[in-house]
């Protein structure tokens, strides 16, 4: 990486998470990657399936912190 890239990266990493997420979205959008409609459709179907399972009480939602806490306990860090 160049010195400029290193500096920009360091500055970006010092931003709050919500601003970094917004920056990531803008950077990815700027790449103008081709849209795969089949993948978009499949993800939309998966999201609908999961919403249906949640609404029907078929699954139990687990808070992210609980998941990461268990992972840290099992694998360290």
mmJSON file of the N, C-alpha and C atoms, coordinates in Angstrom:
{"data_MODEL":{"atom_site":{
"group_PDB":["ATOM","ATOM","ATOM","ATOM","ATOM","ATOM","ATOM","ATOM","ATOM","ATOM","ATOM","ATOM","ATOM","ATOM","ATOM","ATOM","ATOM","ATOM","ATOM","ATOM","ATOM","ATOM","ATOM","ATOM","ATOM","ATOM","ATOM","ATOM","ATOM","ATOM","ATOM","ATOM","ATOM","ATOM","ATOM","ATOM","ATOM","ATOM","ATOM","ATOM","ATOM","ATOM","ATOM","ATOM","ATOM","ATOM","ATOM","ATOM","ATOM","ATOM","ATOM","ATOM","ATOM","ATOM","ATOM","ATOM","ATOM","ATOM","ATOM","ATOM","ATOM","ATOM","ATOM","ATOM","ATOM","ATOM","ATOM","ATOM","ATOM","ATOM","ATOM","ATOM","ATOM","ATOM","ATOM","ATOM","ATOM","ATOM","ATOM","ATOM","ATOM","ATOM","ATOM","ATOM","ATOM","ATOM","ATOM","ATOM","ATOM","ATOM","ATOM","ATOM","ATOM","ATOM","ATOM","ATOM","ATOM","ATOM","ATOM","ATOM","ATOM","ATOM","ATOM","ATOM","ATOM","ATOM","ATOM","ATOM","ATOM","ATOM","ATOM","ATOM","ATOM","ATOM","ATOM","ATOM","ATOM","ATOM","ATOM","ATOM","ATOM","ATOM","ATOM","ATOM","ATOM","ATOM","ATOM","ATOM","ATOM","ATOM","ATOM","ATOM","ATOM","ATOM","ATOM","ATOM","ATOM","ATOM","ATOM","ATOM","ATOM","ATOM","ATOM","ATOM","ATOM","ATOM","ATOM","ATOM","ATOM","ATOM","ATOM","ATOM","ATOM","ATOM","ATOM","ATOM","ATOM","ATOM","ATOM","ATOM","ATOM","ATOM","ATOM","ATOM","ATOM","ATOM","ATOM","ATOM","ATOM","ATOM","ATOM","ATOM","ATOM","ATOM","ATOM","ATOM","ATOM","ATOM","ATOM","ATOM","ATOM","ATOM","ATOM","ATOM","ATOM","ATOM","ATOM","ATOM","ATOM","ATOM","ATOM","ATOM","ATOM","ATOM","ATOM","ATOM","ATOM","ATOM","ATOM","ATOM","ATOM","ATOM","ATOM","ATOM","ATOM","ATOM","ATOM","ATOM","ATOM","ATOM","ATOM","ATOM","ATOM","ATOM","ATOM","ATOM","ATOM","ATOM","ATOM","ATOM","ATOM","ATOM","ATOM","ATOM","ATOM","ATOM","ATOM","ATOM","ATOM","ATOM","ATOM"],
"id":[1,2,3,4,5,6,7,8,9,10,11,12,13,14,15,16,17,18,19,20,21,22,23,24,25,26,27,28,29,30,31,32,33,34,35,36,37,38,39,40,41,42,43,44,45,46,47,48,49,50,51,52,53,54,55,56,57,58,59,60,61,62,63,64,65,66,67,68,69,70,71,72,73,74,75,76,77,78,79,80,81,82,83,84,85,86,87,88,89,90,91,92,93,94,95,96,97,98,99,100,101,102,103,104,105,106,107,108,109,110,111,112,113,114,115,116,117,118,119,120,121,122,123,124,125,126,127,128,129,130,131,132,133,134,135,136,137,138,139,140,141,142,143,144,145,146,147,148,149,150,151,152,153,154,155,156,157,158,159,160,161,162,163,164,165,166,167,168,169,170,171,172,173,174,175,176,177,178,179,180,181,182,183,184,185,186,187,188,189,190,191,192,193,194,195,196,197,198,199,200,201,202,203,204,205,206,207,208,209,210,211,212,213,214,215,216,217,218,219,220,221,222,223,224,225,226,227,228,229,230,231],
"type_symbol":["N","C","C","N","C","C","N","C","C","N","C","C","N","C","C","N","C","C","N","C","C","N","C","C","N","C","C","N","C","C","N","C","C","N","C","C","N","C","C","N","C","C","N","C","C","N","C","C","N","C","C","N","C","C","N","C","C","N","C","C","N","C","C","N","C","C","N","C","C","N","C","C","N","C","C","N","C","C","N","C","C","N","C","C","N","C","C","N","C","C","N","C","C","N","C","C","N","C","C","N","C","C","N","C","C","N","C","C","N","C","C","N","C","C","N","C","C","N","C","C","N","C","C","N","C","C","N","C","C","N","C","C","N","C","C","N","C","C","N","C","C","N","C","C","N","C","C","N","C","C","N","C","C","N","C","C","N","C","C","N","C","C","N","C","C","N","C","C","N","C","C","N","C","C","N","C","C","N","C","C","N","C","C","N","C","C","N","C","C","N","C","C","N","C","C","N","C","C","N","C","C","N","C","C","N","C","C","N","C","C","N","C","C","N","C","C","N","C","C","N","C","C","N","C","C","N","C","C","N","C","C"],
"label_atom_id":["N","CA","C","N","CA","C","N","CA","C","N","CA","C","N","CA","C","N","CA","C","N","CA","C","N","CA","C","N","CA","C","N","CA","C","N","CA","C","N","CA","C","N","CA","C","N","CA","C","N","CA","C","N","CA","C","N","CA","C","N","CA","C","N","CA","C","N","CA","C","N","CA","C","N","CA","C","N","CA","C","N","CA","C","N","CA","C","N","CA","C","N","CA","C","N","CA","C","N","CA","C","N","CA","C","N","CA","C","N","CA","C","N","CA","C","N","CA","C","N","CA","C","N","CA","C","N","CA","C","N","CA","C","N","CA","C","N","CA","C","N","CA","C","N","CA","C","N","CA","C","N","CA","C","N","CA","C","N","CA","C","N","CA","C","N","CA","C","N","CA","C","N","CA","C","N","CA","C","N","CA","C","N","CA","C","N","CA","C","N","CA","C","N","CA","C","N","CA","C","N","CA","C","N","CA","C","N","CA","C","N","CA","C","N","CA","C","N","CA","C","N","CA","C","N","CA","C","N","CA","C","N","CA","C","N","CA","C","N","CA","C","N","CA","C","N","CA","C","N","CA","C","N","CA","C","N","CA","C","N","CA","C","N","CA","C","N","CA","C"],
"label_alt_id":[null,null,null,null,null,null,null,null,null,null,null,null,null,null,null,null,null,null,null,null,null,null,null,null,null,null,null,null,null,null,null,null,null,null,null,null,null,null,null,null,null,null,null,null,null,null,null,null,null,null,null,null,null,null,null,null,null,null,null,null,null,null,null,null,null,null,null,null,null,null,null,null,null,null,null,null,null,null,null,null,null,null,null,null,null,null,null,null,null,null,null,null,null,null,null,null,null,null,null,null,null,null,null,null,null,null,null,null,null,null,null,null,null,null,null,null,null,null,null,null,null,null,null,null,null,null,null,null,null,null,null,null,null,null,null,null,null,null,null,null,null,null,null,null,null,null,null,null,null,null,null,null,null,null,null,null,null,null,null,null,null,null,null,null,null,null,null,null,null,null,null,null,null,null,null,null,null,null,null,null,null,null,null,null,null,null,null,null,null,null,null,null,null,null,null,null,null,null,null,null,null,null,null,null,null,null,null,null,null,null,null,null,null,null,null,null,null,null,null,null,null,null,null,null,null,null,null,null,null,null,null],
"label_comp_id":["UNK","UNK","UNK","UNK","UNK","UNK","UNK","UNK","UNK","UNK","UNK","UNK","UNK","UNK","UNK","UNK","UNK","UNK","UNK","UNK","UNK","UNK","UNK","UNK","UNK","UNK","UNK","UNK","UNK","UNK","UNK","UNK","UNK","UNK","UNK","UNK","UNK","UNK","UNK","UNK","UNK","UNK","UNK","UNK","UNK","UNK","UNK","UNK","UNK","UNK","UNK","UNK","UNK","UNK","UNK","UNK","UNK","UNK","UNK","UNK","UNK","UNK","UNK","UNK","UNK","UNK","UNK","UNK","UNK","UNK","UNK","UNK","UNK","UNK","UNK","UNK","UNK","UNK","UNK","UNK","UNK","UNK","UNK","UNK","UNK","UNK","UNK","UNK","UNK","UNK","UNK","UNK","UNK","UNK","UNK","UNK","UNK","UNK","UNK","UNK","UNK","UNK","UNK","UNK","UNK","UNK","UNK","UNK","UNK","UNK","UNK","UNK","UNK","UNK","UNK","UNK","UNK","UNK","UNK","UNK","UNK","UNK","UNK","UNK","UNK","UNK","UNK","UNK","UNK","UNK","UNK","UNK","UNK","UNK","UNK","UNK","UNK","UNK","UNK","UNK","UNK","UNK","UNK","UNK","UNK","UNK","UNK","UNK","UNK","UNK","UNK","UNK","UNK","UNK","UNK","UNK","UNK","UNK","UNK","UNK","UNK","UNK","UNK","UNK","UNK","UNK","UNK","UNK","UNK","UNK","UNK","UNK","UNK","UNK","UNK","UNK","UNK","UNK","UNK","UNK","UNK","UNK","UNK","UNK","UNK","UNK","UNK","UNK","UNK","UNK","UNK","UNK","UNK","UNK","UNK","UNK","UNK","UNK","UNK","UNK","UNK","UNK","UNK","UNK","UNK","UNK","UNK","UNK","UNK","UNK","UNK","UNK","UNK","UNK","UNK","UNK","UNK","UNK","UNK","UNK","UNK","UNK","UNK","UNK","UNK","UNK","UNK","UNK","UNK","UNK","UNK"],
"label_asym_id":["A","A","A","A","A","A","A","A","A","A","A","A","A","A","A","A","A","A","A","A","A","A","A","A","A","A","A","A","A","A","A","A","A","A","A","A","A","A","A","A","A","A","A","A","A","A","A","A","A","A","A","A","A","A","A","A","A","A","A","A","A","A","A","A","A","A","A","A","A","A","A","A","A","A","A","A","A","A","A","A","A","A","A","A","A","A","A","A","A","A","A","A","A","A","A","A","A","A","A","A","A","A","A","A","A","A","A","A","A","A","A","A","A","A","A","A","A","A","A","A","A","A","A","A","A","A","A","A","A","A","A","A","A","A","A","A","A","A","A","A","A","A","A","A","A","A","A","A","A","A","A","A","A","A","A","A","A","A","A","A","A","A","A","A","A","A","A","A","A","A","A","A","A","A","A","A","A","A","A","A","A","A","A","A","A","A","A","A","A","A","A","A","A","A","A","A","A","A","A","A","A","A","A","A","A","A","A","A","A","A","A","A","A","A","A","A","A","A","A","A","A","A","A","A","A","A","A","A","A","A","A"],
"label_entity_id":["1","1","1","1","1","1","1","1","1","1","1","1","1","1","1","1","1","1","1","1","1","1","1","1","1","1","1","1","1","1","1","1","1","1","1","1","1","1","1","1","1","1","1","1","1","1","1","1","1","1","1","1","1","1","1","1","1","1","1","1","1","1","1","1","1","1","1","1","1","1","1","1","1","1","1","1","1","1","1","1","1","1","1","1","1","1","1","1","1","1","1","1","1","1","1","1","1","1","1","1","1","1","1","1","1","1","1","1","1","1","1","1","1","1","1","1","1","1","1","1","1","1","1","1","1","1","1","1","1","1","1","1","1","1","1","1","1","1","1","1","1","1","1","1","1","1","1","1","1","1","1","1","1","1","1","1","1","1","1","1","1","1","1","1","1","1","1","1","1","1","1","1","1","1","1","1","1","1","1","1","1","1","1","1","1","1","1","1","1","1","1","1","1","1","1","1","1","1","1","1","1","1","1","1","1","1","1","1","1","1","1","1","1","1","1","1","1","1","1","1","1","1","1","1","1","1","1","1","1","1","1"],
"label_seq_id":[1,1,1,2,2,2,3,3,3,4,4,4,5,5,5,6,6,6,7,7,7,8,8,8,9,9,9,10,10,10,11,11,11,12,12,12,13,13,13,14,14,14,15,15,15,16,16,16,17,17,17,18,18,18,19,19,19,20,20,20,21,21,21,22,22,22,23,23,23,24,24,24,25,25,25,26,26,26,27,27,27,28,28,28,29,29,29,30,30,30,31,31,31,32,32,32,33,33,33,34,34,34,35,35,35,36,36,36,37,37,37,38,38,38,39,39,39,40,40,40,41,41,41,42,42,42,43,43,43,44,44,44,45,45,45,46,46,46,47,47,47,48,48,48,49,49,49,50,50,50,51,51,51,52,52,52,53,53,53,54,54,54,55,55,55,56,56,56,57,57,57,58,58,58,59,59,59,60,60,60,61,61,61,62,62,62,63,63,63,64,64,64,65,65,65,66,66,66,67,67,67,68,68,68,69,69,69,70,70,70,71,71,71,72,72,72,73,73,73,74,74,74,75,75,75,76,76,76,77,77,77],
"pdbx_PDB_ins_code":[null,null,null,null,null,null,null,null,null,null,null,null,null,null,null,null,null,null,null,null,null,null,null,null,null,null,null,null,null,null,null,null,null,null,null,null,null,null,null,null,null,null,null,null,null,null,null,null,null,null,null,null,null,null,null,null,null,null,null,null,null,null,null,null,null,null,null,null,null,null,null,null,null,null,null,null,null,null,null,null,null,null,null,null,null,null,null,null,null,null,null,null,null,null,null,null,null,null,null,null,null,null,null,null,null,null,null,null,null,null,null,null,null,null,null,null,null,null,null,null,null,null,null,null,null,null,null,null,null,null,null,null,null,null,null,null,null,null,null,null,null,null,null,null,null,null,null,null,null,null,null,null,null,null,null,null,null,null,null,null,null,null,null,null,null,null,null,null,null,null,null,null,null,null,null,null,null,null,null,null,null,null,null,null,null,null,null,null,null,null,null,null,null,null,null,null,null,null,null,null,null,null,null,null,null,null,null,null,null,null,null,null,null,null,null,null,null,null,null,null,null,null,null,null,null,null,null,null,null,null,null],
"Cartn_x":[0.838,0.0,0.882,0.325,1.05,0.872,1.678,1.572,0.185,-0.34,-1.679,-2.727,-2.627,-3.573,-3.478,-2.264,-2.07,-2.713,-2.516,-3.066,-4.593,-5.164,-6.624,-7.19,-6.533,-6.978,-6.945,-5.854,-5.72,-6.817,-7.07,-8.117,-9.492,-9.745,-11.04,-11.263,-10.228,-10.358,-10.579,-10.251,-10.459,-11.884,-12.662,-14.039,-14.946,-16.073,-17.051,-17.598,-18.05,-18.492,-19.583,-20.555,-21.647,-21.153,-20.194,-19.638,-18.769,-18.012,-17.207,-18.116,-19.245,-20.185,-20.706,-21.045,-21.515,-20.435,-19.196,-18.064,-17.88,-17.967,-17.837,-18.912,-20.146,-21.24,-20.958,-20.478,-20.172,-19.031,-17.997,-16.867,-17.291,-18.076,-18.533,-19.418,-20.325,-21.196,-20.379,-19.297,-18.474,-17.78,-17.7,-17.049,-17.908,-19.195,-20.121,-20.052,-20.069,-20.018,-21.314,-21.233,-22.457,-23.385,-24.668,-25.662,-26.119,-26.041,-26.512,-27.926,-28.906,-30.302,-30.698,-30.09,-30.397,-29.969,-28.782,-28.298,-29.179,-29.526,-30.412,-31.749,-32.302,-33.58,-33.465,-32.383,-32.189,-32.031,-31.29,-31.14,-32.471,-33.259,-34.578,-35.475,-35.44,-36.225,-35.763,-34.456,-33.914,-34.35,-34.307,-34.74,-36.21,-37.04,-38.468,-38.688,-37.926,-38.044,-37.693,-36.626,-36.196,-37.202,-37.741,-38.765,-39.97,-40.389,-41.525,-41.243,-40.026,-39.658,-39.689,-39.212,-39.211,-40.644,-41.469,-42.854,-43.65,-43.309,-44.01,-43.455,-42.398,-41.798,-41.029,-40.598,-39.878,-38.399,-37.894,-36.485,-36.37,-35.26,-34.986,-33.865,-34.116,-33.095,-32.1,-30.83,-29.767,-29.041,-28.953,-28.242,-26.79,-26.301,-24.939,-23.898,-24.053,-23.067,-23.001,-24.144,-24.149,-23.383,-23.602,-22.908,-21.4,-20.98,-19.553,-18.913,-19.663,-19.148,-18.847,-19.746,-19.527,-18.337,-18.2,-17.07,-15.759,-15.732,-14.514,-14.176,-15.2,-14.965,-14.4,-14.88,-14.446,-13.085,-12.857,-11.656,-10.659,-10.995,-10.086,-10.273,-9.662,-9.749,-11.142],
"Cartn_y":[-1.183,0.0,1.245,2.302,3.567,4.267,5.277,6.044,6.675,7.141,7.735,6.704,5.52,4.452,4.076,3.978,3.666,4.731,5.994,7.096,7.076,6.906,6.869,5.682,4.531,3.339,3.575,4.146,4.421,5.375,6.415,7.37,6.705,5.886,5.209,4.277,3.561,2.621,3.323,4.594,5.335,5.885,5.78,6.277,5.335,5.853,4.985,3.945,2.821,1.696,2.083,2.889,3.233,4.063,4.922,5.729,4.862,3.928,2.999,2.169,1.71,0.92,1.74,2.993,3.87,4.059,4.212,4.364,3.114,1.948,0.681,0.588,0.917,0.865,1.784,2.992,3.942,3.441,2.866,2.35,1.186,0.272,-0.875,-0.404,0.523,1.055,1.724,2.381,3.091,2.154,0.867,-0.09,-0.436,-0.107,-0.394,-1.849,-2.75,-4.179,-4.618,-5.593,-6.074,-6.696,-6.491,-7.032,-8.387,-9.383,-10.717,-10.856,-10.734,-10.75,-12.076,-13.182,-14.477,-14.504,-13.972,-13.939,-13.018,-11.856,-10.944,-11.613,-12.32,-13.006,-14.079,-14.873,-15.936,-15.372,-14.267,-13.653,-13.112,-12.52,-12.007,-13.153,-14.28,-15.451,-15.978,-16.014,-16.485,-15.571,-14.267,-13.316,-13.523,-13.706,-13.949,-15.246,-16.287,-17.569,-17.4,-16.674,-16.465,-15.623,-14.595,-13.775,-14.636,-15.493,-16.389,-17.305,-17.851,-18.729,-17.979,-16.75,-15.941,-15.66,-15.216,-14.878,-16.093,-17.279,-18.505,-19.092,-18.487,-18.991,-20.285,-20.55,-21.791,-21.714,-20.508,-20.328,-19.401,-19.505,-18.625,-17.68,-16.393,-15.406,-15.326,-15.262,-15.196,-13.864,-13.058,-11.783,-12.006,-11.123,-11.24,-11.331,-10.531,-10.543,-11.916,-12.591,-13.944,-14.907,-14.803,-15.664,-15.439,-14.162,-13.859,-14.221,-14.076,-14.455,-15.949,-16.757,-18.21,-18.56,-17.858,-18.109,-17.762,-16.598,-16.199,-17.208,-17.693,-18.666,-19.967,-20.355,-21.62,-21.511,-20.406,-20.296,-19.25,-18.522,-17.499,-16.169,-15.147,-13.753,-13.308],
"Cartn_z":[0.0,0.0,0.0,-0.521,-0.523,0.82,1.041,2.285,2.405,1.282,1.291,1.676,1.088,1.41,2.879,3.383,4.808,5.692,5.34,6.134,6.105,4.919,4.79,5.563,5.456,6.184,7.683,8.166,9.603,10.076,9.287,9.65,9.629,8.609,8.507,9.692,10.09,11.205,12.54,12.619,13.866,13.985,12.915,12.93,13.719,14.22,14.885,13.902,14.429,13.598,12.607,13.022,12.109,10.928,11.164,10.075,9.17,9.759,8.94,8.04,8.582,7.78,6.611,6.871,5.808,4.752,5.19,4.27,3.417,4.042,3.308,2.231,2.591,1.612,0.428,0.714,-0.363,-1.244,-0.624,-1.403,-2.292,-1.744,-2.538,-3.682,-3.399,-4.448,-5.546,-5.164,-6.146,-7.127,-6.79,-7.684,-8.893,-8.825,-9.925,-10.368,-9.398,-9.708,-10.374,-11.268,-11.906,-10.857,-11.044,-10.121,-10.639,-9.784,-10.141,-9.594,-10.477,-10.053,-9.42,-9.858,-9.249,-7.788,-7.504,-6.124,-5.284,-5.821,-5.094,-4.787,-5.754,-5.566,-4.497,-4.545,-3.559,-2.148,-2.003,-0.682,-0.182,-1.07,-0.675,-0.214,-0.935,-0.537,0.817,1.032,2.311,3.452,3.214,4.241,4.578,3.569,3.8,4.571,4.233,4.932,6.401,6.666,8.058,8.832,8.2,8.853,9.209,8.291,8.548,9.727,9.797,10.908,12.237,12.234,13.456,13.887,12.948,13.269,13.732,13.225,13.611,14.906,15.437,16.667,16.474,15.257,14.95,15.306,15.495,15.828,17.029,17.715,18.857,18.459,18.594,18.277,19.428,19.083,20.08,19.897,20.961,20.838,20.4,19.547,19.036,20.13,21.19,22.268,22.924,23.046,23.615,22.717,21.425,20.464,20.544,20.488,20.506,21.839,22.92,24.233,24.278,23.724,23.681,22.793,21.682,20.779,21.477,22.157,22.878,23.969,24.675,25.745,25.18,24.014,23.427,22.745,22.025,21.198,21.682,22.715,23.222,22.552,23.166,22.715,22.897],
"occupancy":[1.0,1.0,1.0,1.0,1.0,1.0,1.0,1.0,1.0,1.0,1.0,1.0,1.0,1.0,1.0,1.0,1.0,1.0,1.0,1.0,1.0,1.0,1.0,1.0,1.0,1.0,1.0,1.0,1.0,1.0,1.0,1.0,1.0,1.0,1.0,1.0,1.0,1.0,1.0,1.0,1.0,1.0,1.0,1.0,1.0,1.0,1.0,1.0,1.0,1.0,1.0,1.0,1.0,1.0,1.0,1.0,1.0,1.0,1.0,1.0,1.0,1.0,1.0,1.0,1.0,1.0,1.0,1.0,1.0,1.0,1.0,1.0,1.0,1.0,1.0,1.0,1.0,1.0,1.0,1.0,1.0,1.0,1.0,1.0,1.0,1.0,1.0,1.0,1.0,1.0,1.0,1.0,1.0,1.0,1.0,1.0,1.0,1.0,1.0,1.0,1.0,1.0,1.0,1.0,1.0,1.0,1.0,1.0,1.0,1.0,1.0,1.0,1.0,1.0,1.0,1.0,1.0,1.0,1.0,1.0,1.0,1.0,1.0,1.0,1.0,1.0,1.0,1.0,1.0,1.0,1.0,1.0,1.0,1.0,1.0,1.0,1.0,1.0,1.0,1.0,1.0,1.0,1.0,1.0,1.0,1.0,1.0,1.0,1.0,1.0,1.0,1.0,1.0,1.0,1.0,1.0,1.0,1.0,1.0,1.0,1.0,1.0,1.0,1.0,1.0,1.0,1.0,1.0,1.0,1.0,1.0,1.0,1.0,1.0,1.0,1.0,1.0,1.0,1.0,1.0,1.0,1.0,1.0,1.0,1.0,1.0,1.0,1.0,1.0,1.0,1.0,1.0,1.0,1.0,1.0,1.0,1.0,1.0,1.0,1.0,1.0,1.0,1.0,1.0,1.0,1.0,1.0,1.0,1.0,1.0,1.0,1.0,1.0,1.0,1.0,1.0,1.0,1.0,1.0,1.0,1.0,1.0,1.0,1.0,1.0,1.0,1.0,1.0,1.0,1.0,1.0],
"B_iso_or_equiv":[0.0,0.0,0.0,0.0,0.0,0.0,0.0,0.0,0.0,0.0,0.0,0.0,0.0,0.0,0.0,0.0,0.0,0.0,0.0,0.0,0.0,0.0,0.0,0.0,0.0,0.0,0.0,0.0,0.0,0.0,0.0,0.0,0.0,0.0,0.0,0.0,0.0,0.0,0.0,0.0,0.0,0.0,0.0,0.0,0.0,0.0,0.0,0.0,0.0,0.0,0.0,0.0,0.0,0.0,0.0,0.0,0.0,0.0,0.0,0.0,0.0,0.0,0.0,0.0,0.0,0.0,0.0,0.0,0.0,0.0,0.0,0.0,0.0,0.0,0.0,0.0,0.0,0.0,0.0,0.0,0.0,0.0,0.0,0.0,0.0,0.0,0.0,0.0,0.0,0.0,0.0,0.0,0.0,0.0,0.0,0.0,0.0,0.0,0.0,0.0,0.0,0.0,0.0,0.0,0.0,0.0,0.0,0.0,0.0,0.0,0.0,0.0,0.0,0.0,0.0,0.0,0.0,0.0,0.0,0.0,0.0,0.0,0.0,0.0,0.0,0.0,0.0,0.0,0.0,0.0,0.0,0.0,0.0,0.0,0.0,0.0,0.0,0.0,0.0,0.0,0.0,0.0,0.0,0.0,0.0,0.0,0.0,0.0,0.0,0.0,0.0,0.0,0.0,0.0,0.0,0.0,0.0,0.0,0.0,0.0,0.0,0.0,0.0,0.0,0.0,0.0,0.0,0.0,0.0,0.0,0.0,0.0,0.0,0.0,0.0,0.0,0.0,0.0,0.0,0.0,0.0,0.0,0.0,0.0,0.0,0.0,0.0,0.0,0.0,0.0,0.0,0.0,0.0,0.0,0.0,0.0,0.0,0.0,0.0,0.0,0.0,0.0,0.0,0.0,0.0,0.0,0.0,0.0,0.0,0.0,0.0,0.0,0.0,0.0,0.0,0.0,0.0,0.0,0.0,0.0,0.0,0.0,0.0,0.0,0.0,0.0,0.0,0.0,0.0,0.0,0.0],
"pdbx_formal_charge":[null,null,null,null,null,null,null,null,null,null,null,null,null,null,null,null,null,null,null,null,null,null,null,null,null,null,null,null,null,null,null,null,null,null,null,null,null,null,null,null,null,null,null,null,null,null,null,null,null,null,null,null,null,null,null,null,null,null,null,null,null,null,null,null,null,null,null,null,null,null,null,null,null,null,null,null,null,null,null,null,null,null,null,null,null,null,null,null,null,null,null,null,null,null,null,null,null,null,null,null,null,null,null,null,null,null,null,null,null,null,null,null,null,null,null,null,null,null,null,null,null,null,null,null,null,null,null,null,null,null,null,null,null,null,null,null,null,null,null,null,null,null,null,null,null,null,null,null,null,null,null,null,null,null,null,null,null,null,null,null,null,null,null,null,null,null,null,null,null,null,null,null,null,null,null,null,null,null,null,null,null,null,null,null,null,null,null,null,null,null,null,null,null,null,null,null,null,null,null,null,null,null,null,null,null,null,null,null,null,null,null,null,null,null,null,null,null,null,null,null,null,null,null,null,null,null,null,null,null,null,null],
"auth_seq_id":[1,1,1,2,2,2,3,3,3,4,4,4,5,5,5,6,6,6,7,7,7,8,8,8,9,9,9,10,10,10,11,11,11,12,12,12,13,13,13,14,14,14,15,15,15,16,16,16,17,17,17,18,18,18,19,19,19,20,20,20,21,21,21,22,22,22,23,23,23,24,24,24,25,25,25,26,26,26,27,27,27,28,28,28,29,29,29,30,30,30,31,31,31,32,32,32,33,33,33,34,34,34,35,35,35,36,36,36,37,37,37,38,38,38,39,39,39,40,40,40,41,41,41,42,42,42,43,43,43,44,44,44,45,45,45,46,46,46,47,47,47,48,48,48,49,49,49,50,50,50,51,51,51,52,52,52,53,53,53,54,54,54,55,55,55,56,56,56,57,57,57,58,58,58,59,59,59,60,60,60,61,61,61,62,62,62,63,63,63,64,64,64,65,65,65,66,66,66,67,67,67,68,68,68,69,69,69,70,70,70,71,71,71,72,72,72,73,73,73,74,74,74,75,75,75,76,76,76,77,77,77],
"auth_comp_id":["UNK","UNK","UNK","UNK","UNK","UNK","UNK","UNK","UNK","UNK","UNK","UNK","UNK","UNK","UNK","UNK","UNK","UNK","UNK","UNK","UNK","UNK","UNK","UNK","UNK","UNK","UNK","UNK","UNK","UNK","UNK","UNK","UNK","UNK","UNK","UNK","UNK","UNK","UNK","UNK","UNK","UNK","UNK","UNK","UNK","UNK","UNK","UNK","UNK","UNK","UNK","UNK","UNK","UNK","UNK","UNK","UNK","UNK","UNK","UNK","UNK","UNK","UNK","UNK","UNK","UNK","UNK","UNK","UNK","UNK","UNK","UNK","UNK","UNK","UNK","UNK","UNK","UNK","UNK","UNK","UNK","UNK","UNK","UNK","UNK","UNK","UNK","UNK","UNK","UNK","UNK","UNK","UNK","UNK","UNK","UNK","UNK","UNK","UNK","UNK","UNK","UNK","UNK","UNK","UNK","UNK","UNK","UNK","UNK","UNK","UNK","UNK","UNK","UNK","UNK","UNK","UNK","UNK","UNK","UNK","UNK","UNK","UNK","UNK","UNK","UNK","UNK","UNK","UNK","UNK","UNK","UNK","UNK","UNK","UNK","UNK","UNK","UNK","UNK","UNK","UNK","UNK","UNK","UNK","UNK","UNK","UNK","UNK","UNK","UNK","UNK","UNK","UNK","UNK","UNK","UNK","UNK","UNK","UNK","UNK","UNK","UNK","UNK","UNK","UNK","UNK","UNK","UNK","UNK","UNK","UNK","UNK","UNK","UNK","UNK","UNK","UNK","UNK","UNK","UNK","UNK","UNK","UNK","UNK","UNK","UNK","UNK","UNK","UNK","UNK","UNK","UNK","UNK","UNK","UNK","UNK","UNK","UNK","UNK","UNK","UNK","UNK","UNK","UNK","UNK","UNK","UNK","UNK","UNK","UNK","UNK","UNK","UNK","UNK","UNK","UNK","UNK","UNK","UNK","UNK","UNK","UNK","UNK","UNK","UNK","UNK","UNK","UNK","UNK","UNK","UNK"],
"auth_asym_id":["A","A","A","A","A","A","A","A","A","A","A","A","A","A","A","A","A","A","A","A","A","A","A","A","A","A","A","A","A","A","A","A","A","A","A","A","A","A","A","A","A","A","A","A","A","A","A","A","A","A","A","A","A","A","A","A","A","A","A","A","A","A","A","A","A","A","A","A","A","A","A","A","A","A","A","A","A","A","A","A","A","A","A","A","A","A","A","A","A","A","A","A","A","A","A","A","A","A","A","A","A","A","A","A","A","A","A","A","A","A","A","A","A","A","A","A","A","A","A","A","A","A","A","A","A","A","A","A","A","A","A","A","A","A","A","A","A","A","A","A","A","A","A","A","A","A","A","A","A","A","A","A","A","A","A","A","A","A","A","A","A","A","A","A","A","A","A","A","A","A","A","A","A","A","A","A","A","A","A","A","A","A","A","A","A","A","A","A","A","A","A","A","A","A","A","A","A","A","A","A","A","A","A","A","A","A","A","A","A","A","A","A","A","A","A","A","A","A","A","A","A","A","A","A","A","A","A","A","A","A","A"],
"auth_atom_id":["N","CA","C","N","CA","C","N","CA","C","N","CA","C","N","CA","C","N","CA","C","N","CA","C","N","CA","C","N","CA","C","N","CA","C","N","CA","C","N","CA","C","N","CA","C","N","CA","C","N","CA","C","N","CA","C","N","CA","C","N","CA","C","N","CA","C","N","CA","C","N","CA","C","N","CA","C","N","CA","C","N","CA","C","N","CA","C","N","CA","C","N","CA","C","N","CA","C","N","CA","C","N","CA","C","N","CA","C","N","CA","C","N","CA","C","N","CA","C","N","CA","C","N","CA","C","N","CA","C","N","CA","C","N","CA","C","N","CA","C","N","CA","C","N","CA","C","N","CA","C","N","CA","C","N","CA","C","N","CA","C","N","CA","C","N","CA","C","N","CA","C","N","CA","C","N","CA","C","N","CA","C","N","CA","C","N","CA","C","N","CA","C","N","CA","C","N","CA","C","N","CA","C","N","CA","C","N","CA","C","N","CA","C","N","CA","C","N","CA","C","N","CA","C","N","CA","C","N","CA","C","N","CA","C","N","CA","C","N","CA","C","N","CA","C","N","CA","C","N","CA","C","N","CA","C","N","CA","C","N","CA","C","N","CA","C","N","CA","C"],
"pdbx_PDB_model_num":[1,1,1,1,1,1,1,1,1,1,1,1,1,1,1,1,1,1,1,1,1,1,1,1,1,1,1,1,1,1,1,1,1,1,1,1,1,1,1,1,1,1,1,1,1,1,1,1,1,1,1,1,1,1,1,1,1,1,1,1,1,1,1,1,1,1,1,1,1,1,1,1,1,1,1,1,1,1,1,1,1,1,1,1,1,1,1,1,1,1,1,1,1,1,1,1,1,1,1,1,1,1,1,1,1,1,1,1,1,1,1,1,1,1,1,1,1,1,1,1,1,1,1,1,1,1,1,1,1,1,1,1,1,1,1,1,1,1,1,1,1,1,1,1,1,1,1,1,1,1,1,1,1,1,1,1,1,1,1,1,1,1,1,1,1,1,1,1,1,1,1,1,1,1,1,1,1,1,1,1,1,1,1,1,1,1,1,1,1,1,1,1,1,1,1,1,1,1,1,1,1,1,1,1,1,1,1,1,1,1,1,1,1,1,1,1,1,1,1,1,1,1,1,1,1,1,1,1,1,1,1]
}}}
